[in-house]
Amino acid sequence: MTDPAIADLSKDAAARAAVALVEPGMRLGLGTGSTAAIFVRRLAQRVSEEGFALRCAATSKATAELATSLGLGVEELDEIGWLDLTIDGADEVDPDLNLIKGGGAAHLREKIVATASERMVVIADQGKVVDRLGQFHLPVEVIPFGWQATRKLIQRALDRLDLTQRPILLRKRGDAPLRTDEGNLILDLALEAIPDAEALAAELSSIAGVVEHGLFLNICELAIIGCPDGSVVELRREDMA
Ligand SMILES: O=C[C@H](O)[C@H](O)[C@H](O)COP(=O)(O)O
């Protein structure tokens, strides 16, 4: 676990490098979370200094509010239609640039926005880089109707993948179940490690009550990893380089 102050310097380094990828007139997807929020602040700063136009779609109500408060115009994704670039954070990044996202319960809209973009770039601190996905609890957004049956079906899917006895936790905010921007629930899967992310993603996607899981496979093209000294390391997916 990275020291929070060090992580903030690193996140800022990654955010500043990502702002340099933005070109005037771009159609841009804005991610969610603490790293994405730093990016939004740095982006607003650059736009106010240089005064160019952008069209932005946000991945959450929180990001839309932040961007709007900083003077960035935010539109619905469908008003813009398609995006040139999405910049977002991640909870884990593996060597193939596969990700776990959804620590902030926003992965459904994040995945819609990222896959409606020509390019998705992740910004993160070094603590997010892992050899194999799964230490971070995998968020799964589920419909409230019949969610306990959905949880049983997820458990059975995990059993088929030899991920037995893994806790599946209903995410709460205070005493109440957390509701996503879409009014759904989040189940967090404490897997420890994911031996076959493609197989798990396919199993989860086949369950009726599952809206979306937080595995982002083959979506991210570039990860900008910030370091506390202000430098960054760029990780690229081989097949897109
Ligand atoms: O749902 C939230 C998102 O997937 C975030 O991008 C992710 O949790 C990373 O957030 P942070 O930058 O705060 O670590």
The ligand as a Tripos MOL2 file, in Angstrom:
@<TRIPOS>MOLECULE
LIG
   14    13     1     0     0
SMALL
NO_CHARGES

@<TRIPOS>ATOM
      1 O1        -15.0860    3.2190  -10.0220 O.2       1 LIG1
      2 C1        -14.0530    3.8580   -9.9470 C.2       1 LIG1
      3 C2        -12.9780    3.8070  -10.9170 C.3       1 LIG1
      4 O2        -12.8410    2.6100  -11.6060 O.3       1 LIG1
      5 C3        -11.6460    4.4170  -10.5140 C.3       1 LIG1
      6 O3        -11.0490    4.8320  -11.7040 O.3       1 LIG1
      7 C4        -10.7290    3.4750   -9.7800 C.3       1 LIG1
      8 O4        -11.3860    2.9870   -8.6280 O.3       1 LIG1
      9 C5         -9.4020    4.1630   -9.3770 C.3       1 LIG1
     10 O5         -9.6710    5.1830   -8.4880 O.3       1 LIG1
     11 P1         -8.5050    6.0080   -7.7720 P.3       1 LIG1
     12 O6         -7.8520    6.8160   -8.8280 O.co2     1 LIG1
     13 O7         -9.2210    6.8610   -6.7480 O.co2     1 LIG1
     14 O8         -7.5990    5.0020   -7.1350 O.co2     1 LIG1
@<TRIPOS>BOND
     1     1     2 2
     2     2     3 1
     3     3     4 1
     4     3     5 1
     5     5     6 1
     6     5     7 1
     7     7     8 1
     8     7     9 1
     9     9    10 1
    10    10    11 1
    11    11    12 2
    12    11    13 1
    13    11    14 1
@<TRIPOS>SUBSTRUCTURE
     1 LIG1         1 GROUP 0 **** ****
